[in-house]
Amino acid sequence: MRGHDMTRDYHDIVGGLLLIAAGLFVASYAYGHYDIGSVRRMGPGMFPMGAGAILAVLGVFVALPAVFRRSDGWRPLYLRPAAAVCLGVISFALMVRPFGLVPAILVLNVVSSLAVRKPRPLQIAVTGIALCVVAYLIFHLALHLPLTLFRWPW
């Protein structure tokens, strides 16, 4: 079995370790920079600290089984989906203040849809509209957050 040596599942080990690192960073940053409060009266740092802790625990659940699992070797690394999603999030962050929530969501949806080889325009349009409607219902109507839906900077 010399040509078929089994190796550890390094994709999941590295992915889990990255999740653990990101979760610990977020939790420790929130703990150090924001008031955590108490369970009865939560401060602004409670949610990011809890989300970071949950992310770190999920990283353990990804990495730990991979240490004991064998893999056939390295699988190809697909950069296009990761780059498209990261660029989508960055475009949302850059657009939400100057243009508002709805245009930022639509651009996020279009840029992230470039993760697939052949994006379907109808699917992109329906998904974008659905995301905008859900965001409006949750953030504007239900939570009454002071988010600008549309803003034209000119």
Helices and strands as residue ranges (DSSP letters): E 7-8, H 10-33, H 46-68, E 70-71, H 79-99, H 101-112, G 113-115, H 121-135, I 136-142
